[in-house]
Amino acid sequence: MAIDREILIGMFRVMVRTRCLEERSAKEYRDGHIPGNIHLAIGQEAIAAGVGAALRSDDYLLTQHRAHGHALAKGVTPERLMAEFYGKRNGCCMGRVGPLHIGDADLNYFGGQGIVGSQVPIATGVALSAKMRGTDQVTLCHLGEGTTNTGRFHTAINLASIWNLPVVYLIENNMWAYGVCASHSANIENLSDRAIAYGIPGMTVDGNDAISVYEAVSKAVARARTGEGPSIVECKTLRLDGHYSADTQVYRDKTELEEGWKREPIKRFREQLIATGVLTEKEADQINQEALAEMDRAVKFAEESPFPDFKEALGDFYTDEVKK
């Protein structure tokens, strides 16, 4: 399929911004400015970019805990993300969740969840809501390969198939569920083959190729939007950082990471766009410089933002309004 130049540049910009955000977040964490732990998606930027470009602004997005790029692609600003990482009131969740479970309901971005795979049944429910309301909104649910071995994954997708819901389940297979390699937890080459059990389409693509991700997700989204039901898309990639900030990764062979960096998505996409005349070297460099400056502004915003008042800790949990 022919892809508009602006979409291609937009995906590249999301990928670069995501990498810059991840690297700057890691620095701020090491410097003691971000509490807790951070889970980075370095090496998985093409997936966030391809998905973001394939969705409409009113579509719904649910993710797992490795979701900073997903948030950027859905429209959350780096300022609000960094403030959230810092635990500040001006963060996208008012400093309550930190870098792990971020979301922004105003953008139909329902964020990361605290239990592995819990976003899958929630996404199924969100898609059911859209169908009951008669909209053509699509729900996309990011999940890791480890989630495909949980009961909630099978139950939720089975229901989505039965009810013919407008939802796409996207498996980010980065090869490692913490310290367990995907080849040790499933005896099939492509996890998308599990779609057969539910009578829905499944496809596997190169998750380091933004164009392949965009094309596969666009096809699945179009199918869902026209009432043809759910799909599973598996994007194969490799996590190029630890499971979390303090992970020593003793379970991994160093050669895997060395080979992984040779196939990392940003350099690959940059070279592709320059070779096809979509971008010049100067333009690509400018996008990178703009992203770095954007992260400087985000850190400054986070530093200058206030901490939330302890009295607000239980706010937004309950409502007196019940919509019928």
C-alpha positions as CSV (number, residue, x, y, z in Angstrom):
1,M,0.0,0.0,0.0
2,A,1.2,3.5,-0.8
3,I,1.8,5.5,2.4
4,D,1.5,9.3,2.5
5,R,4.8,11.1,3.1
6,E,3.5,12.9,6.1
7,I,2.5,9.6,7.7
8,L,6.0,8.2,7.2
9,I,7.6,11.3,8.6
10,G,5.2,11.3,11.5
11,M,6.1,7.7,12.4
12,F,9.8,8.5,12.3
13,R,9.2,11.5,14.5
14,V,7.3,9.4,17.1
15,M,10.1,6.8,17.1
16,V,12.8,9.4,17.6
17,R,10.8,11.2,20.3
18,T,10.2,7.9,22.1
19,R,13.9,7.0,22.1
20,C,14.8,10.4,23.4
21,L,12.2,10.2,26.1
22,E,13.3,6.7,27.2
23,E,17.0,7.7,27.3
24,R,16.3,10.9,29.2
25,S,14.0,9.1,31.6
26,A,16.8,6.6,32.3
27,K,19.2,9.5,33.0
28,E,16.7,11.2,35.3
29,Y,16.1,7.9,37.1
30,R,19.8,7.3,37.6
31,D,20.2,10.9,38.9
32,G,17.6,10.2,41.6
33,H,14.8,12.4,40.2
34,I,12.4,9.6,39.3
35,P,11.2,7.3,42.2
36,G,10.5,3.6,41.9
37,N,11.4,1.8,38.7
38,I,11.0,2.5,35.0
39,H,10.3,0.0,32.3
40,L,11.8,1.1,29.0
41,A,10.8,0.1,25.5
42,I,14.1,0.8,23.7
43,G,14.2,-1.2,20.5
44,Q,10.4,-1.3,20.3
45,E,9.7,2.2,19.0
46,A,8.4,1.1,15.5
47,I,5.4,-0.6,17.1
48,A,4.2,2.4,19.0
49,A,4.7,4.6,15.9
50,G,2.9,2.2,13.5
51,V,0.0,1.7,15.8
52,G,-0.4,5.4,16.5
53,A,-0.5,6.2,12.8
54,A,-3.1,3.6,12.1
55,L,-5.6,4.8,14.7
56,R,-8.0,7.7,14.7
57,S,-7.8,10.2,17.6
58,D,-11.2,8.9,19.0
59,D,-10.1,5.3,19.0
60,Y,-9.3,3.6,22.3
61,L,-5.8,2.5,23.3
62,L,-4.9,0.2,26.2
63,T,-1.4,-0.9,27.0
64,Q,0.9,-2.8,29.3
65,H,3.5,-1.3,31.6
66,R,6.1,-0.6,28.8
67,A,4.1,2.2,27.3
68,H,5.8,5.6,27.1
69,G,6.0,5.5,23.3
70,H,2.3,4.4,23.1
71,A,1.4,7.5,25.2
72,L,3.4,9.8,22.9
73,A,1.8,8.3,19.8
74,K,-1.7,8.8,21.3
75,G,-0.9,12.5,22.0
76,V,0.2,12.7,25.6
77,T,2.9,15.5,25.8
78,P,6.4,14.8,27.0
79,E,5.9,17.5,29.7
80,R,2.9,15.7,31.2
81,L,4.7,12.4,31.0
82,M,7.9,13.6,32.6
83,A,5.9,15.3,35.3
84,E,4.1,12.1,36.0
85,F,7.4,10.2,36.2
86,Y,8.5,12.7,38.8
87,G,5.3,12.2,40.8
88,K,4.2,15.8,40.2
89,R,0.6,17.2,40.2
90,N,0.9,18.4,36.6
91,G,1.5,14.9,35.3
92,C,-1.0,13.1,33.1
93,C,-2.3,11.2,36.2
94,M,-1.6,14.0,38.7
95,G,1.5,12.3,40.0
96,R,-0.3,9.3,41.3
97,V,1.0,6.4,39.2
98,G,4.6,7.4,38.2
99,P,6.1,5.9,35.0
100,L,4.4,2.5,35.2
101,H,0.6,2.8,34.7
102,I,0.2,6.1,32.8
103,G,-3.0,7.0,31.0
104,D,-5.0,10.0,29.8
105,A,-8.8,9.4,29.6
106,D,-9.3,12.7,27.7
107,L,-7.3,11.1,24.8
108,N,-9.1,7.8,25.0
109,Y,-5.8,6.4,26.3
110,F,-6.6,4.0,29.1
111,G,-3.0,3.3,29.8
112,G,-1.0,0.5,31.4
113,Q,-2.4,-1.8,34.0
114,G,-1.0,-3.1,37.3
115,I,-1.7,-6.9,36.7
116,V,-0.1,-8.7,33.8
117,G,-2.7,-9.1,31.0
118,S,-5.4,-7.3,32.8
119,Q,-5.7,-4.8,29.9
120,V,-7.0,-7.6,27.7
121,P,-10.4,-8.1,29.3
122,I,-10.7,-4.3,30.0
123,A,-10.1,-3.7,26.3
124,T,-12.7,-6.2,25.4
125,G,-15.1,-4.4,27.6
126,V,-14.2,-1.0,26.1
127,A,-14.9,-2.5,22.6
128,L,-18.2,-3.9,23.8
129,S,-19.1,-0.3,25.0
130,A,-18.4,1.1,21.5
131,K,-20.5,-1.6,19.9
132,M,-23.4,-1.0,22.3
133,R,-23.2,2.7,21.7
134,G,-23.3,2.3,18.0
135,T,-20.0,4.1,17.2
136,D,-17.4,3.0,14.8
137,Q,-14.6,3.5,17.3
138,V,-11.9,0.7,17.4
139,T,-10.1,-0.4,20.5
140,L,-6.5,-1.5,20.2
141,C,-4.9,-3.4,23.1
142,H,-1.1,-3.8,23.4
143,L,0.1,-6.8,25.3
144,G,3.4,-8.7,25.8
145,E,4.1,-12.2,24.7
146,G,4.0,-13.5,28.3
147,T,0.3,-12.4,28.5
148,T,-0.7,-14.8,25.8
149,N,-0.1,-17.7,28.3
150,T,-2.6,-16.4,30.9
151,G,-6.2,-17.4,31.2
152,R,-7.5,-13.8,31.0
153,F,-6.0,-13.6,27.5
154,H,-8.0,-16.6,26.2
155,T,-11.2,-15.7,28.0
156,A,-11.3,-12.1,26.8
157,I,-10.5,-12.9,23.1
158,N,-13.0,-15.7,23.0
159,L,-15.7,-13.3,24.2
160,A,-14.6,-10.7,21.6
161,S,-14.9,-13.3,18.9
162,I,-18.3,-14.5,20.1
163,W,-19.6,-10.9,20.3
164,N,-17.8,-9.8,17.1
165,L,-16.3,-6.8,18.8
166,P,-14.3,-4.0,17.2
167,V,-10.9,-4.7,18.8
168,V,-7.4,-5.4,17.8
169,Y,-5.1,-7.4,20.1
170,L,-1.5,-6.5,19.4
171,I,1.2,-8.8,20.8
172,E,4.6,-7.0,21.3
173,N,6.8,-10.1,21.2
174,N,10.1,-8.7,22.5
175,M,11.3,-12.2,23.3
176,W,11.5,-11.8,27.0
177,A,8.8,-11.9,29.7
178,Y,11.1,-10.5,32.4
179,G,13.7,-13.3,32.4
180,V,11.7,-16.0,30.5
181,C,12.5,-16.4,26.8
182,A,9.4,-16.7,24.6
183,S,10.8,-20.0,23.1
184,H,10.6,-21.5,26.7
185,S,7.0,-20.5,27.3
186,A,5.2,-21.4,24.0
187,N,5.8,-24.3,21.6
188,I,4.7,-22.4,18.5
189,E,6.8,-20.1,16.2
190,N,4.1,-17.4,15.8
191,L,1.9,-16.5,18.7
192,S,-0.6,-15.0,16.2
193,D,-1.5,-18.6,15.3
194,R,-3.5,-18.7,18.4
195,A,-6.1,-16.7,16.6
196,I,-7.3,-19.9,14.9
197,A,-8.7,-21.1,18.2
198,Y,-11.1,-18.2,18.2
199,G,-12.0,-18.1,14.5
200,I,-10.4,-14.7,13.9
201,P,-7.6,-13.5,11.7
202,G,-4.0,-13.5,13.0
203,M,-0.9,-12.2,11.4
204,T,2.8,-11.9,12.4
205,V,5.0,-9.0,11.1
206,D,8.5,-7.6,11.7
207,G,8.0,-5.3,14.7
208,N,11.2,-3.4,13.9
209,D,9.7,-2.3,10.5
210,A,7.4,0.6,11.1
211,I,5.8,0.3,7.7
212,S,5.0,-3.4,8.2
213,V,3.4,-2.6,11.6
214,Y,1.4,0.3,10.1
215,E,0.1,-1.8,7.2
216,A,-0.9,-4.8,9.4
217,V,-2.6,-2.7,12.1
218,S,-4.3,-0.5,9.5
219,K,-5.8,-3.7,7.9
220,A,-6.9,-5.0,11.3
221,V,-8.4,-1.7,12.3
222,A,-10.3,-1.3,9.0
223,R,-11.7,-4.8,9.5
224,A,-12.9,-4.0,13.1
225,R,-14.3,-0.6,12.1
226,T,-16.5,-2.1,9.4
227,G,-18.0,-4.6,11.7
228,E,-15.9,-7.7,10.8
229,G,-14.7,-8.3,14.4
230,P,-11.4,-8.7,16.2
231,S,-8.0,-9.7,15.0
232,I,-4.6,-10.6,16.5
233,V,-1.4,-8.9,15.2
234,E,1.9,-10.1,16.5
235,C,4.9,-7.8,16.1
236,K,8.3,-9.5,16.6
237,T,11.0,-7.3,18.1
238,L,13.6,-7.4,20.8
239,R,13.8,-5.5,24.1
240,L,17.2,-3.8,24.1
241,D,17.1,-2.8,27.7
242,G,16.4,-4.6,31.0
243,H,12.9,-5.6,32.1
244,Y,13.1,-2.6,34.5
245,S,15.7,-0.1,35.5
246,A,17.6,-2.3,37.9
247,D,17.6,-5.5,35.9
248,T,21.1,-6.8,35.4
249,Q,20.0,-9.1,32.6
250,V,22.2,-12.0,33.7
251,Y,19.7,-14.3,31.9
252,R,20.6,-13.0,28.4
253,D,23.5,-13.8,26.1
254,K,25.4,-10.6,25.2
255,T,25.5,-11.6,21.6
256,E,21.7,-11.4,21.4
257,L,21.9,-7.7,22.3
258,E,24.8,-7.0,20.0
259,E,22.8,-8.5,17.1
260,G,19.6,-6.8,18.2
261,W,21.3,-3.4,18.1
262,K,22.2,-4.1,14.4
263,R,18.5,-4.5,13.6
264,E,17.2,-1.6,15.8
265,P,14.3,0.2,14.2
266,I,15.2,3.9,14.2
267,K,18.5,3.7,12.3
268,R,16.8,1.2,9.9
269,F,13.8,3.5,9.2
270,R,16.0,6.6,8.9
271,E,18.1,5.0,6.3
272,Q,15.0,3.8,4.4
273,L,13.4,7.2,4.4
274,I,16.6,8.9,3.2
275,A,17.1,6.3,0.5
276,T,13.6,6.8,-0.9
277,G,13.8,10.6,-0.7
278,V,11.2,11.1,2.0
279,L,13.8,12.8,4.2
280,T,17.2,14.3,3.8
281,E,20.1,13.7,6.2
282,K,19.7,17.3,7.4
283,E,15.9,16.9,8.0
284,A,16.4,13.6,9.9
285,D,19.1,15.3,12.1
286,Q,16.7,18.2,12.7
287,I,14.0,15.9,13.9
288,N,16.4,14.4,16.4
289,Q,17.6,17.8,17.6
290,E,13.9,18.9,18.1
291,A,13.2,15.8,20.1
292,L,16.2,16.4,22.4
293,A,15.2,20.0,23.0
294,E,11.6,18.8,23.7
295,M,12.9,16.5,26.4
296,D,14.9,19.4,28.0
297,R,11.6,21.3,28.2
298,A,9.8,18.3,29.6
299,V,12.4,17.9,32.4
300,K,12.2,21.6,33.2
301,F,8.4,21.4,33.3
302,A,8.6,18.4,35.7
303,E,11.1,20.1,38.0
304,E,9.0,23.3,38.2
305,S,5.7,21.4,38.8
306,P,4.3,21.1,42.3
307,F,3.8,17.8,44.2
308,P,0.2,16.8,44.7
309,D,-1.5,17.6,48.0
310,F,-1.9,14.4,50.1
311,K,-5.6,15.3,50.4
312,E,-6.0,14.6,46.7
313,A,-4.7,11.0,47.1
314,L,-8.2,9.4,46.9
315,G,-9.7,11.9,44.4
316,D,-11.2,10.6,41.2
317,F,-11.9,7.2,42.6
318,Y,-15.6,7.6,43.1
319,T,-18.3,9.7,41.6
320,D,-21.7,10.8,42.7
321,E,-23.0,10.8,39.1
322,V,-24.4,7.6,37.6
323,K,-25.2,7.9,33.9
324,K,-28.1,5.8,32.8
